[in-house]
């Protein structure tokens, strides 16, 4: 390698330079956790979508996934538990040119934050929501959560969970999301494609990522290494684009259906309706 080539590498040491907050590195994620990969793929999707970095906001709640916003070098908001979506909607409707992304975990988005998710989808709020689903509350010790499947072992389910889990793609679709997809953390290429499509689409878009959590999910369910969880995803995953979301729930040892399930075109967003009301108010002089 010539001295000139070496200097070029030194000058541009990492392809994500400028997209990460260097002062926050190293991150807190456990070894073999998929959140580092998801963070990388989200950045690659943002780059591919060619957004102005000054017009992007990333919002997250509390939990392992919720820490991602703090590592990204955009306008980022680490909000209170379960409240990422209302923060995001506020940003979206007050600055319609801004791309607002929510990235958080299954516990944050679908337990304490579940009502916000339902109504944001119903209103077709112009935000992209990415949920990294690791089937438990990973940060606080591995309690059972809203996506914990029946028979799964967790600290609060030592004999196996008995409550029915949410089917996240079906919940999103039934509430009105215009884009719904699911991929495992293993399938990084298709995950990036879905992130990019979701980011470029107007309206409420949702992508579920099945994440690897070896520390609290894996070691209680015979998948104590991140590699074993990814191998499990490889063995069990089956791509079915356009599948009826009612059929894609995840059960113990069942096939895991992944793919792009919903892609609705030309549906007015919450922001569209609010701006139409504003124009009408100005035209009529009626202040309501």
Buried (B, 14 or more C-beta within 10 A) or exposed (E): EEEEEEEEEEEEEEEBEEBBEEEEEEBEBBEBBBBBBBBBBBBBBBBBBEBEBEEBBBBBBBBBBBBBBBBBBBBBBBBEBBBBBBBBBBBBBEEEEBBBBBBBBBBBBBBBBBEBBBBBBBBBBBBBBBBBBBBBBBBBEBBBBBBBBEBBBBBBBEEBBEEEBBBBBBBBBBBBBBBBBBBBBBBBEBBBBBBBBBBBBBBBBBBBBBBBBBBBBBBBBEBBBBEBBBEBBEEBBEEBEEBEBEEBBBEEEEEBBBBBBBBBEEBEBBBBEBEEEEEEEEEEEEEE
